[in-house]
Amino acid sequence: MTTDFLVIGSGIAGLSFAIRAAAHGSVTVITKGKLLESNTAWAQGGIASVLPEGLRDPGDSIESHVADTLDAGAGLCDEHAVRTIITEGAATIEDLVAAGTDFDHDQDRYALGKEGGHSHRRILHSKDTTGLEIATSLVETARQTPGLTLLEDHFAIDLITTGKLGMVTDDRVLGAYVLDRTTGEVQVFRSDRVILATGGCGKVYLYTTNPDSSTGDGLAMAWRAGATIENMEFIQFHPTCFYNPAASGPEARSFLVSEAVRGEGAILINSKGEDFVKRSDERGSLAPRDIVARAIDREIKRTGAPCVYLDITHKPAGFFRDRFPFIHEKLLSFGLDAEKQPIPVVPAAHYQCGGIKTDLDGRTTIRGLHAIGEVACTGLHGANRLASNSLLEANVLARRALDRILRHHAPGKPVPDAPPIPEWEHGDTTPPDEQVVIYHNWDELRRLMWDYVSIVRTNNRLRRAATRLRNLKKEVREFYWGHRVNADILELRNLVDVASLIVDSAIRRRESRGLHYTLDYPRSDDSLTRNTVLRRF
């Protein structure tokens, strides 16, 4: 199959790009599951933006949002990237509204929320299911857009590049090998413009707020193709995931309680009712996420308690139910009324702040390959993402990437000849006969990452993780080449690659900064204020 634009991923970044690109050529969007199985659809809080005068919070400004982002990023943000993305944010809000997104209003103005690290109310939201509202509106718009093909259950296996096909002087993208999960066949999707919008890698950890689809597929594909990767040691752990003591295993730490709840006045307390975060930061529960997550981790280890608590019971009756109806109903289904009882919470893996290195137009180091959204590293987030900046970044970069492609690589322009693309060759035509081994490897990987490479790290823990990962890579390689590929093998292969990138990046950073905290180097070192860059060759 040949298409002018091949978009891999169906979150806000991929769909925003695809809808606009369809006016300029044929667009194919592939997603390995269903269209609404994305981090975007799971996002609760909202999208941060400084709106035009008269619509924004009094006293807010572009400069204030820039300052908040730089402060959260712990000295590693690219200030030019921060300023560009924040300045262009308001215009992309209009794109979402035009696509049908319905943000909450307070009379004739947007109702703006506040989250940790923000100095003003600037979070547009749709109750507490903002991401689902955005994703649903974009999917509906995409379905009605001429020239745009949406293919569910299509799993991208690997990128096809001229370098992989043996060319020495030219390295550009030619398309991707894609597994049709309904038939089990692998197809060649040919395109000189490939956009990776595959989201993050939360499932590399045992406990995560991410959907099952977040297995780092785009990041791993780009790495294997030779793209430059940056700052993968910075994995953000959301401080407040519901802890259900009645459940065992990952289910006990999977439901996100939005940061917007703290923005509306909820306080983190321990079992004695103490506001313990204030010991770490005077902003308390509204400090940036890295600070709050470490404070919770420290409190749990100090006391031996299984969790801490998020208390919003001091608000008037009905406030929580009206402002956060989805969270309220979900907690009720677990037998907890948050208007009467504090919510038990723990941190869990939430967001990938590093990724494929790109410029502000989404360009990677491989010609024709762009990356936008969580899979990319633009310099906006630095060492720690400011809450609700991610949807903003994805939307802005979708617009900028398309504009750049149309200026320099528009459909119809001649491209250099490329070698023929060979058809996919399967390994053994029988499926894996020991699927349980794959599940065991998956479980081992996620547990070792949680135990050794999570909120607090040490050199010894990282070395142990590296040793075990080397063994896992060998086993996964045998499965990949020895059997007919399926989704389980592909996801495990990608997760092992992503875990390796995280560990290697963490070993290289010999200081504590933002989301990377190590007991061996507990302080930040200004001489090390630089990005961690990994290249295969």
C-alpha positions in Angstrom: 0.0 0.0 0.0 1.3 3.5 -0.9 0.2 6.7 0.8 1.4 10.3 0.8 1.4 10.4 4.7 1.7 7.4 6.9 0.6 8.3 10.5 1.3 5.7 13.2 -0.8 6.4 16.2 -4.3 7.7 16.9 -4.0 10.2 19.8 -4.3 13.9 19.7 -0.9 14.3 17.8 -1.6 11.7 15.1 -5.2 12.7 14.4 -4.6 16.4 14.5 -1.9 16.0 11.9 -3.9 13.6 9.8 -7.0 15.8 9.6 -5.1 18.8 8.4 -2.8 16.7 6.1 -5.7 15.2 4.2 -6.2 18.5 2.4 -2.8 18.0 0.8 -2.6 14.3 -0.1 -3.6 10.8 0.8 -3.3 10.0 4.5 -3.3 6.6 6.2 -3.6 6.4 10.0 -2.7 3.0 11.5 -3.2 2.0 15.2 -2.4 -1.3 16.7 -5.7 -1.5 18.6 -8.8 0.7 18.5 -8.8 4.4 17.8 -9.7 5.4 21.3 -7.1 3.2 23.0 -4.6 6.1 23.5 -3.0 8.1 26.3 -5.0 11.1 25.0 -8.3 9.3 25.6 -7.2 8.4 29.1 -6.1 12.0 30.0 -8.3 13.5 32.8 -6.9 16.9 33.7 -6.9 19.0 30.6 -4.8 21.1 28.2 -2.8 24.1 29.4 -2.9 27.3 27.4 -2.7 31.1 27.9 -5.8 32.3 26.2 -6.2 35.8 24.6 -6.7 38.8 26.8 -10.2 38.9 28.3 -10.5 35.1 28.3 -7.4 34.2 30.5 -7.0 34.3 34.3 -6.3 37.9 35.4 -2.5 38.3 35.8 -1.6 35.3 33.6 0.7 35.7 30.6 2.8 33.8 28.2 5.8 34.8 30.3 4.2 33.3 33.4 3.5 30.0 31.7 7.1 29.9 30.3 8.5 30.6 33.8 6.3 27.8 35.3 7.5 25.3 32.6 11.1 26.2 33.1 10.9 25.9 36.8 9.2 22.4 36.6 11.8 21.3 34.0 14.7 21.6 36.5 17.1 23.5 34.3 16.9 21.2 31.3 14.2 22.8 29.2 15.0 24.4 25.8 13.7 27.9 26.5 13.2 28.6 22.8 11.1 25.4 22.5 9.1 26.3 25.6 8.4 29.8 24.4 7.5 28.7 20.9 5.1 26.0 21.9 3.4 28.1 24.6 3.0 31.1 22.3 1.4 29.0 19.6 -0.9 27.1 21.9 -4.0 29.3 21.9 -4.3 29.0 18.1 -4.4 25.2 18.3 -7.2 25.4 20.9 -9.3 26.8 18.2 -8.5 23.8 16.0 -9.8 21.5 18.7 -13.0 23.5 19.1 -13.5 23.5 15.4 -13.2 19.7 15.5 -16.0 19.6 18.0 -14.2 19.5 21.4 -16.5 20.9 24.1 -14.5 22.5 26.9 -16.3 23.5 30.1 -17.6 27.1 30.3 -18.4 29.4 33.2 -21.1 31.6 31.6 -19.5 33.1 28.5 -15.9 32.2 29.3 -13.9 29.0 29.5 -13.8 27.5 33.0 -10.1 27.2 33.7 -8.5 24.8 36.2 -5.2 24.9 38.1 -2.7 22.1 38.6 0.6 21.5 40.3 3.4 23.8 39.3 1.1 26.3 37.6 0.9 29.8 39.1 -2.5 30.6 37.5 -5.6 28.9 36.3 -5.0 28.1 32.7 -6.2 24.5 32.2 -9.0 24.0 29.8 -11.0 20.9 30.7 -14.2 18.9 30.0 -15.1 17.9 33.5 -12.6 15.1 34.3 -12.6 13.3 31.0 -10.9 16.0 28.9 -8.8 13.6 26.9 -11.7 11.4 26.0 -13.6 14.5 24.8 -10.7 15.6 22.6 -10.0 12.1 21.3 -13.7 11.4 20.5 -14.2 14.7 18.6 -11.0 14.1 16.6 -12.0 10.5 15.7 -15.4 11.7 14.5 -13.8 14.5 12.5 -11.3 12.1 11.0 -14.0 9.6 10.0 -15.7 12.4 8.0 -12.5 13.7 6.3 -12.1 12.8 2.6 -8.8 11.2 1.7 -8.1 10.0 5.2 -8.0 6.2 5.8 -8.2 4.9 9.4 -7.0 1.3 10.0 -7.5 -0.3 13.4 -5.7 -3.5 14.6 -2.6 -2.7 12.4 0.6 -3.0 14.4 3.7 -1.3 12.9 6.6 -3.7 13.3 9.6 -1.8 12.0 10.4 1.2 9.9 11.9 0.7 6.4 14.8 3.0 5.5 17.2 3.2 2.7 20.0 2.6 5.2 18.4 -0.7 6.3 18.2 -1.7 2.6 21.9 -1.2 2.1 22.4 2.3 0.8 25.4 4.1 2.2 25.1 7.7 1.1 21.4 8.2 1.8 19.3 7.4 4.9 15.7 8.3 4.6 12.4 6.6 5.5 10.5 4.6 2.9 7.6 3.2 5.0 7.0 0.5 7.5 6.2 -3.2 7.8 2.8 -3.6 9.4 1.1 -6.6 11.0 -2.6 -6.9 10.2 -3.8 -8.4 13.5 -7.0 -9.8 12.1 -5.3 -11.9 9.4 -1.8 -12.4 10.8 -0.2 -11.2 7.6 2.5 -8.5 7.3 2.1 -5.8 4.7 4.4 -3.1 3.3 3.1 0.4 3.8 5.1 2.7 1.4 5.4 6.4 2.3 8.2 9.0 2.1 6.5 10.9 5.0 6.1 8.8 8.1 4.8 10.4 11.3 5.3 8.6 14.6 2.6 9.6 17.1 2.6 6.4 19.1 2.6 7.9 22.7 4.7 6.7 25.6 6.0 3.6 27.4 4.2 3.4 30.7 3.7 -0.4 30.5 7.4 -0.9 30.9 6.6 -0.5 34.6 4.6 -2.7 36.8 2.3 0.1 38.0 1.2 2.7 35.5 -1.7 5.0 34.7 -1.3 4.3 31.0 -3.5 2.1 28.8 -2.2 -1.4 27.7 -1.2 0.1 24.4 1.6 2.2 25.8 4.5 -0.1 25.1 7.0 2.4 23.5 6.5 1.0 20.0 7.4 4.2 18.1 10.4 4.9 20.3 11.8 1.4 19.8 11.2 1.4 16.0 13.0 4.7 15.7 15.9 3.5 17.8 16.3 0.3 15.7 16.2 2.5 12.6 19.0 4.7 13.8 17.2 7.8 15.1 18.8 9.8 17.9 17.1 9.3 21.4 17.3 11.9 24.2 16.7 12.1 27.9 15.0 8.8 28.5 16.1 8.7 32.2 13.2 11.2 32.9 10.1 9.1 33.4 7.4 11.0 35.2 5.5 9.2 38.0 2.0 10.6 38.7 1.7 11.1 42.4 -1.9 10.2 42.9 -3.1 6.9 41.5 -5.9 5.2 43.5 -4.7 2.5 45.8 -7.2 -0.2 46.3 -6.3 -2.4 49.2 -8.9 -4.9 48.3 -7.2 -5.7 45.0 -3.9 -7.5 44.4 -1.3 -7.0 41.6 -1.3 -4.1 39.1 -5.0 -3.5 39.4 -4.4 -2.0 42.8 -2.5 0.9 41.3 -4.0 1.7 37.9 -6.7 4.3 38.3 -5.5 7.9 38.0 -6.9 10.6 40.3 -6.3 13.8 38.3 -3.9 16.4 39.5 -6.8 18.8 38.9 -8.2 17.5 42.2 -5.3 19.0 44.0 -5.7 22.1 41.9 -9.2 22.4 43.4 -7.9 22.2 47.0 -7.3 18.6 47.8 -4.4 18.0 50.2 -2.1 15.0 50.5 -1.9 13.7 54.0 -0.5 10.7 55.8 -2.4 8.3 58.1 -2.1 10.8 61.0 -3.7 13.6 58.9 -0.4 15.5 58.5 0.3 17.6 55.3 3.7 15.8 54.8 4.5 17.3 51.4 5.1 20.7 53.1 8.3 19.2 54.6 9.7 18.9 51.0 8.3 22.1 49.4 6.4 25.1 50.7 4.0 24.7 47.8 2.9 21.4 49.4 0.4 19.4 47.3 0.7 21.8 44.4 4.5 21.4 43.9 5.7 20.0 40.6 5.1 16.2 40.2 8.7 15.1 40.7 8.8 16.7 44.1 5.4 15.4 45.2 6.0 11.8 43.9 9.3 11.7 45.8 7.7 13.1 48.9 5.1 10.3 48.8 7.7 7.6 48.1 9.7 8.9 51.1 6.7 9.0 53.4 5.6 5.5 52.5 9.1 4.1 53.1 9.5 6.1 56.3 6.2 4.9 57.8 5.8 1.5 56.2 2.3 2.4 55.2 1.0 1.0 51.9 -0.2 4.4 50.7 -0.9 8.0 51.6 -4.2 9.9 51.2 -5.7 12.7 49.1 -8.2 14.6 51.2 -10.9 16.8 49.7 -13.6 16.2 52.3 -13.4 19.8 53.5 -15.1 21.0 50.3 -18.9 21.6 50.4 -21.1 18.6 49.7 -21.6 18.0 46.0 -18.5 19.9 44.9 -16.3 16.9 44.1 -19.2 15.0 42.5 -20.0 18.0 40.2 -16.4 18.9 39.3 -15.1 15.4 38.9 -18.1 13.2 38.0 -16.1 10.4 36.3 -13.6 10.1 39.2 -16.4 10.3 41.8 -18.4 7.5 40.1 -15.3 5.3 39.6 -14.3 5.6 43.3 -17.9 4.8 44.3 -17.6 1.6 42.3 -14.7 0.7 44.5 -16.8 1.5 47.6 -15.2 4.9 48.4 -17.1 8.2 48.7 -14.4 10.9 48.3 -16.7 13.6 49.7 -16.7 11.7 53.0 -13.4 9.7 53.0 -9.8 10.6 52.0 -8.7 8.7 48.8 -5.8 6.2 49.3 -3.1 7.0 46.6 0.3 5.9 45.5 2.6 7.1 42.6 2.7 5.2 39.3 4.5 5.6 36.0 2.7 8.2 33.9 4.6 10.1 31.3 7.8 9.8 29.2 9.6 13.2 29.2 12.4 12.1 26.9 12.0 10.4 23.5 13.0 10.6 19.9 15.1 13.8 19.5 13.3 16.2 17.2 13.4 19.9 16.3 10.3 22.2 16.7 8.9 20.9 13.4 9.0 17.3 14.5 11.9 16.3 12.4 14.1 13.4 13.5 17.6 12.6 12.4 16.2 10.3 9.7 15.0 12.2 6.6 11.3 12.0 6.1 10.6 10.6 9.6 8.8 12.9 12.0 7.8 12.3 15.6 5.2 14.3 17.5 3.5 13.9 20.9 4.8 11.9 23.8 7.1 9.8 21.7 9.2 12.9 20.8 11.6 15.0 22.8 11.4 18.6 21.7 13.0 20.3 24.8 9.7 21.5 26.2 9.6 19.2 29.3 13.2 19.1 30.3 13.8 16.9 33.4 10.1 17.1 34.5 6.9 17.8 32.6 4.6 20.6 33.8 1.1 19.2 34.2 -1.2 19.5 31.1 1.6 20.7 28.8 1.6 17.4 26.9 -1.6 17.8 25.0 -0.6 21.3 24.2 2.7 20.2 22.8 1.2 17.4 20.7 -1.3 19.8 19.1 1.2 22.5 18.3 3.8 20.1 16.9 1.1 18.4 14.7 0.5 21.8 13.0 4.2 22.7 12.8 5.2 19.3 11.4 2.7 19.5 8.6 3.6 23.1 7.7 7.3 22.1 7.5 6.6 19.1 5.3 4.4 21.1 2.9 7.2 23.7 2.5 10.1 21.2 1.9 8.7 17.8 1.1 5.1 18.2 -0.2 3.4 15.3 -1.9 4.1 15.4 -5.7 7.6 16.7 -5.4 10.2 14.3 -6.9 12.2 12.1 -4.5 15.4 10.2 -5.2 15.1 6.6 -6.4 15.1 4.0 -3.7 16.0 0.3 -3.8 13.0 -2.1 -4.0 11.4 -3.0 -0.7 11.4 -6.8 -0.1 8.3 -8.5 1.2 8.3 -9.6 4.9 9.8 -12.9 5.6 8.2 -14.8 8.5 10.2 -16.9 10.9 8.8 -20.3 11.8 5.2 -20.4 10.5 3.9 -21.8 13.7 2.9 -19.5 16.5 4.9 -19.6 19.8 4.2 -22.9 21.5 5.0 -21.5 25.0 3.1 -18.3 25.2 3.5 -18.5 29.0 7.2 -17.8 28.6 6.4 -14.5 26.9 4.1 -13.5 29.7 6.7 -14.5 32.3 9.3 -12.3 30.5 6.9 -9.4 30.3 6.2 -9.7 34.1 9.9 -10.0 34.9 10.7 -6.9 32.8 8.0 -4.7 34.4 8.9 -5.8 38.0 12.7 -5.2 37.5 12.0 -1.8 36.1 9.7 -1.0 39.1 12.1 -2.3 41.7 15.4 -0.9 40.2 14.6 2.0 37.9 11.6 3.9 39.3 11.3 7.0 41.6 14.5 6.5 43.6 17.6 4.9 42.0 21.1 3.8 42.9 24.1 2.6 40.8 23.7 -0.9 42.1 20.0 -1.1 41.2 20.7 0.2 37.7 23.6 -2.3 37.2 21.3 -5.1 38.3 18.6 -3.9 35.9 21.2 -3.8 33.0 22.4 -7.4 33.7 18.9 -8.8 33.7 17.9 -6.8 30.6 20.8 -8.3 28.6 19.5 -11.8 29.4 15.9 -10.8 28.5 17.1 -9.3 25.2 18.6 -12.7 24.2 15.4 -14.6 25.0 13.2 -12.1 23.2 15.5 -12.1 20.1 15.0 -15.9 19.9 11.2 -15.5 20.1 11.2 -12.8 17.5 13.3 -14.6 14.9 12.2 -18.1 15.7 8.4 -17.7 15.5 5.7 -16.1 13.4 5.3 -12.6 14.9 2.3 -11.6 16.9 1.3 -8.6 19.0 2.7 -10.1 22.3 6.1 -10.8 20.8 6.3 -7.3 19.2 5.3 -5.5 22.4 7.7 -7.4 24.5 10.5 -6.7 22.0 9.7 -3.0 22.1 9.5 -2.9 25.9 12.9 -4.5 26.3 14.4 -1.9 23.9 12.7 0.9 25.7 13.8 -0.4 29.2 17.4 -0.6 27.9 17.3 3.0 26.8 15.9 4.2 30.1 18.6 2.2 32.1 21.5 3.3 29.8 20.4 7.0 30.1 20.0 6.8 33.9 23.5 5.3 34.3 25.0 8.1 32.3 23.4 10.9 34.4 25.6 11.1 37.6 23.5 13.7 39.4 19.9 14.1 40.6 17.8 16.3 38.5 14.0 16.5 38.0 12.6 13.0 37.6 16.0 11.3 37.9 16.8 10.9 41.6 19.7 8.7 42.7 20.9 8.2 46.2 24.5 8.0 44.9 24.4 11.5 43.5 21.6 13.2 45.5 22.3 16.8 44.3 22.1 18.5 41.0 25.4 19.4 39.3 25.3 22.5 37.2 28.3 21.2 35.2 26.0 18.3 34.0 23.1 20.5 32.8 23.0 18.8 29.4 20.8 16.4 27.6 21.5 12.6 27.6 21.9 11.6 23.9 21.9 8.0 22.7 22.8 7.0 19.1 23.1 3.5 17.7 25.6 4.7 15.1 
